[in-house]
Structure formats: structure tokens, C-alpha cells
């Protein structure tokens, strides 16, 4: 999910880091000419650029970096195995020909045929170096954020618990007319400001320190300049780019210049006596404790004392430098957008210019016309076509679960020898032995029957996809032997073969899904969930925690029918009641003991009276309405269920490969984990 964002910030952060290092090297000269207040504006501008993905604002970058997203462990390597034994009739398979001309079958792994899944399949599929790097970035980001904001939150809680009344001497030290929110605490030893949105002036408990007037004037200037908000901005940059040393150097330098800029503004227009008193106040604050993030204090170290005393007596006029500031900010912005990052699933390929095609000759055109006027099929061939259609759609496909099979086309293989010359799989099939010891080539030569090629579309059901697709979906074809003797059955002689030149399958959205702005899989998940809820008799609930155990087990029993009884309770509960793709985590509404105690081998509660199960893509008794990201399924006067439309963690990027192997434009598809999540229900009767 976070890989594209991580890549964008990584490339931009590294380029801006080079700009920051160059400016830090030139900072002493820039400060001498323009002053610390000018530098503060520059650092804030750079911090904003670190937080904004500049590439998103530019139409095209002059250079590009390609980042491979090739997974270590793919769905195909995880979910299939190769064998020389022909699989059972109800197991889908693909075929390939080895170097020794033997037929090999690519079939679902044995574990998947029985519905079991390994930890490796759950955790390692589609993992790549980019995903691991993005995960490390997320973990580091979270850790730094917890350290910075968590430490500040704990410190503020301690300050609040140890708060004391502010001494009168501290209030008397305030400049005339100033009345900020103040708080005294023994946890600070010199005045400081805490809080970016609602700043609070914190002072030590007890009487005012020597130089309190100067200290408080300094802190009030911090409030006026919104310096704590600037430190919040720098803290966010450090969290987002925690791995970039240039960012931490920028934050340290900016913190120093914020203090010196505050000194300069506090002393603006003051005489030498006030500056001397201010210097004494700085001496008093040396080595007093400094606050955490999101604070701005008067305390300083010995090294900072020398720098601030030097700047304190620097009364030379400074250049305003507005044009230079704008130029530097624009240059940094352009640097951040110089390089774009492209994520690809396959190595980039150069696209060659297509060769010019010659105009067909008159002889070729006449040959095409003759081919169109070929001999019409015989009655025997028409009968064979009808037989194979009936067998394929009424007998073969119903034995396979987990697919929606769309319309296709059946054609007889008129010249198997000619077609096998272009299709290695068919050539190998013709030499395969039959049960009687002959080959399929002998079967055809003897005139006992013919081969039919059936083209069809296979669209995965959502539950099949959640368990792990064996072959995916798309346009396929299969060869079927059709005996002319009607007493002999038709027989598939090949597995499913891809029929779309590697292109991604795109299926038409069914009408009820289109009306609800859902994908086909989301709509089918919705119908299946409504069936299981009503069959379990679920009425008034917010989460499964509101159900009796028997009702929950009945829901899982009926829901598991959609998974062909291959799913476990953890998978079904995470899919139906939680968002995200982590289906191995324990749902918040169950304990491990409760999970292990579930027995959903049989229904234990009654369905809602008079409920009729919705079949196929028919919505049955349900009327669906959508409002934003939520759906309502209503059985008029009886029951209502609420669903959240979950569109997946990340969009899958699929590369289209043309007939000559060239890479064309990638297509963005809905992620496979897009579904509807059950959010509650209540009865209407």
C-alpha cells in the first residue's frame, strides 16, 4: 500500500538532502549577510518541500528511475506444482511439453486441492524488496513518531500533575500589557513555551530568576513568531524522513537559528544596557534543562552560549534577501521533481518501431475470399458441435467450483495436423495413449470422432480468490474429443489454455453491481453474506461479539459453503468483519480460546422465517441502496443489514504484453481483496 508513497518520498528526500547539505555548508556566510530570521524562513520552506510530494504537482520529470516490484514468491510458484501424471477429471490443469517431448501437467498443489494453506502462502506471496523496504520505513516512522510525540505527551502529563500557582514575581516580570497563559512547575528550571496550537508559558516553581524580564520577553517572542509550530513542522519532517541524516542536520541547525532569530527580534531597537542584561540572563540559563519536542526554551548549552552572545552583539544591518530566498526555494522544489520513480512488475523492455506492412496483393485477397466460401459443415459435424456444447456447459463445468463461466464459442478442429504444427500442446496430445492402447491421432485417422475447441471466459468467484487462485481468470480454450458414436462420452483431452496473449481479462460488470458502483466480486460477496446472515437467523447486532455462539457457528457453517468448505473461521471472520488484507490476525471480538472452541460443522440455529436463499447473481428478497461508502440490504418489513464498501489495500498494476512480447501501458485494476464488510444489522418487524 505504502510502496509508491515510500519511493516518492525516498527519491525526493535524497535529492533535497543534497540541497540541504549545500545550504548548511553555506549557512555561516548566509547568516552573516542575511541574518538568522532569513535562515529560519529558508529552513521552513525546505521543511515544507520535504513533506509535499513535489512529483505529484509536476506533469513530467526529465529523468526516471525504474524500481522492480518482481515478487520473491508469486501466486503461481506458491500455488501450483508440475507432474507427469494426468490429474483427475475434476481438477483443472495446464499442459506443457518438456524437452524430451513428454507431456507435463501444471496442477494446483495438493494442499490447495484439499483446502489447506501454508503460512508461507499467507505471508510471503507477492513480497518483494520494495515491499520490505516500505515496511522498514513504516516501522521506523512509527517508532520515531512514538518516541517524539509519546515523550512529549508523557512530559506534558507530568507537568500538569506537578503544576503549582505562579509566583507574583514571575507575573511582575511580564512586559506591560502581556497576559499569556502561564503555569509553574518544578520540572522546568528556566522559562519555556510548550504547545503548537495552544502555547503555554511554563516557568520554574518558586520566585523569579535573575533576568526574568529578559527571559519572559524572549518566550513571548517565541509565541508571537509561532516558533513551536515551526518545530512541529521540523519534527514531522524528521519522522517522515527518519533514515535521512540531512534532515536531522537541518532540524538541528533550524532549532539554533530559531533561537537566534528570537533573540534578534526581542532585542530589536534595544540599547546596550538592555543587551547586557539580556546577556546576563543567558548566562543564568546556561545548563538549565531543555524541554522535549514541541517546546521552545530559554535554556542553552555552553556551546550555544558562545554562538548566541556573538549574535547578540551583531548589530550590523542585514539584507532582506527576498529574491534569493524565492530562487533557492524554487531550485529546491525543482530538484525534488527532477526524477520520477516508476514501479514495474516486469523488467522494462524497449519497444521497437513497428515495421511497415505491405498492401496485400490481388492473389492474396482472392485467397481470403475463397477461404470465406469454404465448405459448409456436415450434419455429422453439426451433431458433434451440439454434443460438445451440451457436455461442456451441462456436465463438465458444473463439476468445477469457484468460477463464473461466461459465454464462449465452440468450433471443430477441421485439420488437427495443420493446427498441431502451430500448437505444440495439441501435437503432444495427439500422441497421448488412450485407454484402449491407441493414440488420439489413431482415433482421428480411423474416423471415430473429431476434436472440438471450446473458447470460454472464466471469472473467479470472490471466495475462490480469497483462498488463493490456481490459474487466475481470463479467456481460455480447451480441446475435447467428440466420438461420432453417441453411446461414447465426450472427453477433455487438454487443460485450460490461455487464449488472450497474456492480456488481463476484463469482464463486463453485471447490472446490479453497476447500479451500486461495485465490482462483480464485491456484489457477489454482498449476496453471499446476506444469505449466510439470514440463514443463521442474525437479527440485531453490531459485531459478532453480540451473537450467541450457536448463531456465530451457524453463520460460519453457511458462509463456508461459499468457500466449498475449504475456509477456516479466522479467514472468514477477517474477510467478512474486518478491513485490510491481514487475514491471520485475531479479530478484536474473539479470544484464541473462543476461536478454537468454534464448531461449525453443522447449523445450530434457525433461519429468519420465510427466507428464500438468493441464487446466483439474483438479489432475492434484498433491496440494496448505497450511501457513500456504506450499503444497506433491506428485506422489506423484516430485516436490514449494513455493509462497508472496502476497496482494497492497494491497486494492482498489471503490465499488458503484446503479441510480439512488447510491453504496453499498464492497467490499474481493483485489488483482489476488495469486498463488502459487515457493519451491523437490525430487525424491522
SVG drawing of the C-alpha trace seen along z (x, -y; Angstrom):
<svg xmlns="http://www.w3.org/2000/svg" viewBox="-43 -52 75 103">
<polyline fill="none" stroke="black" stroke-width="0.4" points="0.0,0.0 2.8,-2.4 5.4,-1.4 4.6,-4.1 4.5,-6.8 7.7,-5.5 9.5,-5.5 8.3,-9.1 9.5,-10.4 12.7,-8.5 13.8,-9.9 12.6,-13.4 14.2,-13.3 17.6,-12.2 17.6,-15.0 16.5,-17.6 19.1,-16.2 21.8,-17.2 20.4,-20.7 20.2,-20.9 23.9,-19.8 25.0,-22.5 23.0,-25.2 24.3,-24.0 27.8,-24.4 27.0,-28.0 24.9,-28.8 27.7,-30.8 28.1,-33.2 24.4,-33.4 23.7,-34.2 26.4,-36.9 24.8,-38.6 21.1,-38.0 20.7,-37.1 19.1,-34.3 15.5,-35.3 16.1,-34.9 17.7,-31.5 14.6,-30.5 12.4,-31.2 14.7,-29.2 14.6,-26.1 10.8,-26.3 10.5,-26.4 12.7,-23.3 10.7,-21.5 7.5,-22.1 9.1,-20.7 10.2,-17.6 6.5,-17.0 4.9,-17.7 5.4,-15.1 6.6,-17.5 6.4,-14.9 2.7,-14.8 2.5,-18.5 4.7,-18.3 3.4,-16.9 6.6,-15.0 10.1,-14.6 13.1,-14.8 14.6,-11.6 13.1,-8.4 14.2,-5.6 12.6,-2.2 12.0,-0.2 11.4,3.5 8.4,5.0 9.1,8.6 8.0,10.7 10.2,13.3 7.3,15.7 4.4,15.5 1.0,16.9 2.0,19.3 5.1,20.6 3.2,20.8 0.0,22.4 1.0,24.9 3.2,27.9 4.2,29.9 3.6,33.6 3.8,36.1 0.6,37.9 -2.6,36.8 -4.9,35.3 -8.4,36.4 -11.3,35.1 -12.5,32.6 -9.0,31.0 -8.3,28.1 -4.8,28.2 -2.5,26.7 -0.1,28.7 3.4,28.1 5.8,30.1 9.3,30.9 12.5,31.0 12.1,34.8 8.6,34.3 6.9,35.7 3.6,34.1 3.8,32.3 0.7,31.2 0.7,28.0 -2.0,28.6 -3.0,27.0 -0.8,28.0 -2.1,31.0 -2.6,28.8 -4.9,26.5 -7.0,29.3 -7.8,30.3 -8.3,26.7 -5.2,26.3 -2.9,23.3 0.6,22.9 2.0,20.0 4.3,19.3 1.4,18.9 -0.3,16.5 2.7,14.3 5.2,14.5 3.1,14.3 3.9,11.1 6.6,10.0 9.5,8.1 12.4,5.9 10.3,2.8 7.6,4.0 10.2,4.9 11.9,1.5 8.4,-0.2 7.7,2.0 11.0,0.9 10.2,-2.7 6.7,-2.3 8.2,-0.7 10.9,-3.4 8.3,-6.1 6.1,-4.7 8.9,-4.3 10.2,-7.8 6.7,-9.3 6.1,-7.3 9.4,-8.5 8.8,-12.2 5.1,-12.6 4.9,-10.0 7.7,-11.5 6.2,-15.0 2.7,-13.7 4.2,-11.9 6.1,-15.1 3.0,-17.3 1.1,-14.9 3.8,-15.1 3.9,-18.9 0.1,-19.0 0.2,-16.8 3.0,-18.8 1.6,-22.3 1.8,-25.0 0.5,-28.5 2.6,-31.1 4.6,-33.3 3.8,-37.0 7.4,-37.8 7.1,-36.0 3.9,-37.8 5.5,-41.1 8.4,-40.3 6.0,-40.2 6.1,-43.1 3.4,-45.6 0.1,-44.6 1.1,-41.0 -1.0,-38.3 -0.3,-34.9 -1.4,-31.5 1.2,-30.6 1.9,-27.5 4.6,-26.9 6.1,-23.5 9.3,-22.1 10.0,-20.1 11.5,-23.2 14.4,-25.3 14.0,-28.1 11.1,-29.6 9.9,-27.8 6.8,-27.6 5.0,-24.3 2.3,-23.5 2.0,-24.4 -1.8,-25.1 -2.4,-26.5 1.0,-27.6 1.5,-27.7 4.3,-29.7 6.0,-27.4 8.1,-28.9 10.0,-27.3 8.2,-26.9 9.1,-29.5 10.3,-33.0 11.5,-34.5 15.1,-34.0 17.6,-36.7 17.0,-38.2 13.3,-37.0 12.2,-40.1 14.5,-39.2 13.7,-35.5 9.9,-36.1 10.3,-38.7 12.2,-36.0 9.5,-33.4 6.7,-35.8 8.6,-36.5 8.5,-32.7 4.7,-32.8 4.4,-35.8 6.6,-34.1 4.8,-30.7 8.2,-29.1 6.8,-26.0 4.7,-25.4 7.9,-25.6 9.4,-23.0 6.4,-20.8 6.9,-21.1 10.6,-20.1 9.6,-17.2 7.2,-15.8 10.0,-16.0 12.3,-14.0 9.6,-11.4 8.8,-11.1 12.5,-11.0 13.9,-9.4 16.6,-7.5 18.0,-10.7 20.9,-12.3 20.5,-15.5 17.1,-16.0 18.4,-15.7 21.2,-18.1 18.6,-20.5 16.4,-20.2 19.4,-20.9 20.5,-23.9 16.9,-25.3 16.4,-24.9 19.6,-27.0 18.5,-29.7 15.0,-29.8 16.5,-30.8 18.9,-33.3 16.1,-34.8 14.0,-35.1 16.9,-36.9 17.3,-39.3 13.6,-40.2 13.5,-40.6 16.5,-42.9 15.4,-44.9 15.6,-48.6 17.0,-47.9 20.0,-49.8 23.4,-48.4 22.2,-48.3 19.3,-46.0 21.6,-43.8 24.0,-43.5 21.1,-42.5 20.0,-40.0 23.5,-38.5 23.4,-38.1 20.1,-36.3 21.7,-33.9 24.5,-33.3 21.9,-32.4 20.1,-29.9 23.3,-28.0 23.0,-24.3 19.4,-24.5 17.2,-21.7 15.8,-22.0 12.3,-20.7 11.3,-17.9 9.9,-18.3 7.3,-20.9 8.8,-23.3 11.0,-26.3 13.0,-27.3 15.5,-29.9 17.9,-27.3 21.1,-26.6 24.4,-24.8 27.9,-26.3 28.5,-25.9 25.2,-27.7 26.1,-30.4 29.1,-31.5 27.1,-31.5 24.2,-33.5 26.4,-36.0 28.2,-36.6 25.0,-37.1 23.6,-39.3 26.2,-42.0 26.0,-41.8 24.1,-45.0 25.1,-45.3 22.2,-45.8 21.2,-42.6 20.0,-42.3 16.4,-41.3 17.2,-38.7 13.6,-38.0 14.6,-37.3 17.4,-34.9 15.0,-33.1 12.5,-32.6 15.2,-31.5 16.6,-28.9 13.1,-27.6 12.3,-27.2 15.6,-25.5 14.9,-23.0 11.4,-22.4 12.7,-21.7 15.4,-19.4 12.7,-17.4 10.9,-16.9 13.8,-16.1 13.5,-12.3 10.3,-10.3 10.0,-6.7 8.3,-4.0 7.2,-0.8 7.1,2.2 6.2,5.8 8.4,7.0 11.7,5.7 11.3,2.8 11.5,3.7 12.4,1.5 9.5,1.0 10.6,1.3 9.0,-0.7 6.5,1.5 7.6,2.5 5.6,1.1 3.1,3.6 2.7,4.2 -0.6,3.9 -2.0,7.3 -1.8,8.4 -4.8,9.3 -4.0,13.0 -3.9,12.8 -7.2,11.0 -8.8,13.7 -7.4,16.4 -9.1,14.8 -12.4,14.6 -12.1,18.3 -11.4,19.2 -14.6,17.4 -16.6,19.5 -15.2,22.8 -17.4,25.9 -20.3,25.8 -20.3,28.3 -21.9,31.7 -24.8,33.0 -22.4,35.2 -20.2,32.2 -23.2,30.2 -24.3,33.0 -20.8,33.2 -20.9,29.4 -24.2,29.7 -22.9,32.7 -19.8,30.9 -21.7,27.8 -24.1,29.8 -21.3,31.8 -19.1,28.8 -21.7,26.5 -24.0,29.0 -21.6,31.8 -18.0,30.6 -18.2,27.1 -20.7,27.8 -18.1,30.2 -15.8,27.1 -16.5,24.7 -15.3,21.1 -15.8,19.7 -18.4,17.8 -18.3,19.1 -19.3,16.6 -20.4,17.3 -17.9,18.7 -17.7,20.3 -17.3,23.9 -15.5,24.8 -14.5,28.2 -10.8,28.7 -11.1,29.2 -7.4,30.1 -5.7,31.3 -2.4,31.9 -2.2,28.3 -3.3,26.8 -0.8,29.0 2.0,27.6 1.3,24.3 0.3,25.6 2.9,27.8 0.3,28.8 -2.1,30.2 0.8,32.0 1.7,33.7 -2.0,34.5 -2.4,36.3 0.4,38.7 -1.1,39.4 -2.2,43.1 -5.9,43.8 -7.4,46.4 -7.5,48.9 -3.8,48.5 -4.3,46.4 -3.4,42.7 -5.7,39.8 -4.1,39.5 -5.3,43.1 -8.8,42.1 -9.0,39.3 -7.4,41.2 -9.9,44.0 -12.8,41.5 -14.2,42.4 -14.7,38.8 -13.3,35.3 -11.7,32.7 -13.6,29.6 -12.0,26.4 -14.2,24.6 -13.3,20.9 -14.8,19.6 -14.4,16.9 -13.7,17.9 -14.3,15.2 -13.2,16.1 -15.8,16.1 -14.6,13.9 -14.2,16.8 -12.1,18.8 -9.8,15.7 -9.6,15.3 -8.4,18.9 -5.8,18.4 -6.4,18.7 -4.8,21.6 -4.9,20.2 -6.5,16.8 -9.1,15.8 -9.4,14.8 -10.1,16.1 -9.3,19.8 -9.8,22.7 -9.9,26.5 -9.7,29.4 -12.5,32.0 -12.7,35.3 -16.1,36.0 -16.9,39.5 -19.3,39.9 -20.8,42.8 -23.3,41.2 -23.0,44.1 -19.4,43.0 -18.9,39.9 -17.1,36.8 -13.7,36.5 -11.5,33.4 -8.0,34.0 -6.3,30.9 -6.2,28.5 -7.2,24.8 -5.0,22.9 -4.7,19.1 -6.3,17.5 -5.6,13.8 -1.8,13.4 -1.0,12.5 -3.5,9.7 -5.5,9.0 -9.1,10.3 -11.8,7.6 -15.3,8.8 -18.5,6.8 -20.0,5.5 -23.3,7.1 -26.3,4.7 -26.9,4.9 -23.2,4.3 -23.0,1.4 -26.0,-0.3 -24.3,0.0 -20.9,-1.1 -19.4,2.2 -17.2,4.8 -18.8,8.1 -16.8,9.8 -17.9,7.2 -21.6,7.6 -21.3,11.4 -19.7,11.2 -22.6,9.0 -25.2,11.5 -23.3,14.4 -23.0,12.6 -26.7,11.7 -27.6,15.4 -25.4,16.6 -26.7,13.9 -30.3,14.7 -29.8,18.4 -28.1,18.1 -31.0,16.0 -28.8,13.0 -31.1,10.0 -29.8,7.2 -26.1,6.9 -23.1,4.6 -20.3,7.2 -20.2,11.0 -19.5,10.4 -23.2,9.7 -24.1,13.1 -24.7,16.3 -22.0,18.9 -24.5,21.1 -25.6,18.3 -22.0,17.5 -21.2,21.1 -24.3,21.4 -23.2,18.3 -19.8,19.8 -21.4,23.1 -23.4,21.4 -20.7,19.0 -18.2,21.9 -20.5,23.3 -19.4,20.4 -15.8,21.5 -16.6,25.1 -15.9,26.0 -12.2,25.1 -12.1,22.0 -11.3,21.7 -13.1,19.5 -10.2,17.0 -10.2,16.4 -14.0,16.0 -14.3,13.6 -11.5,11.4 -12.9,11.2 -16.5,10.5 -16.0,8.3 -12.6,6.5 -11.0,4.4 -7.5,5.0 -5.5,8.0 -4.1,9.4 -6.4,12.5 -4.2,14.2 -4.7,11.7 -7.1,12.4 -10.3,10.3 -10.9,7.9 -14.2,9.5 -12.7,13.0 -10.1,14.6 -8.0,17.5 -9.9,19.8 -13.2,18.7 -11.8,19.1 -10.6,22.6 -13.9,23.6 -15.9,22.8 -17.6,25.8 -19.3,25.0 -19.7,28.5 -23.5,28.2 -26.1,25.4 -27.3,24.9 -29.9,22.1 -32.9,21.5 -33.0,19.1 -35.2,16.0 -38.7,17.3 -39.7,17.5 -36.3,16.7 -35.5,17.9 -31.9,18.1 -30.7,15.8 -29.3,17.9 -26.5,16.8 -26.5,13.1 -30.1,12.7 -30.6,10.4 -33.6,12.4 -35.6,10.7 -33.0,8.0 -33.1,4.4 -29.7,2.7 -29.1,-1.0 -25.7,-2.8 -24.8,-6.0 -21.1,-6.9 -19.0,-4.0 -21.9,-2.2 -24.5,0.2 -27.9,1.2 -29.5,4.5 -33.2,4.3 -35.8,7.2 -38.9,5.0 -40.6,5.1 -38.3,7.9 -34.6,7.3 -31.9,4.8 -28.1,5.3 -25.4,2.6 -22.1,3.1 -19.0,1.1 -17.6,1.0 -13.9,1.9 -11.9,1.2 -8.7,3.0 -5.3,2.1 -3.5,1.2 -4.3,1.1 -2.7,3.9 -0.6,2.7 -0.7,5.2 1.6,4.9 0.0,5.7 2.2,7.7 1.5,7.5 1.6,10.4 5.3,9.8 6.3,9.5 6.3,5.7 5.2,4.0 2.3,1.6 0.6,-0.7 -0.1,0.8 -3.7,1.1 -4.9,0.3 -7.3,2.8 -9.3,3.2 -7.3,5.2 -8.3,8.8 -9.2,8.2 -11.9,5.6 -15.1,6.7 -18.0,5.7 -17.5,5.8 -20.5,6.4 -21.1,3.5 -24.3,4.5 -27.9,5.4 -31.3,4.8 -34.8,6.3 -37.7,4.3 -40.6,6.4"/>
</svg>
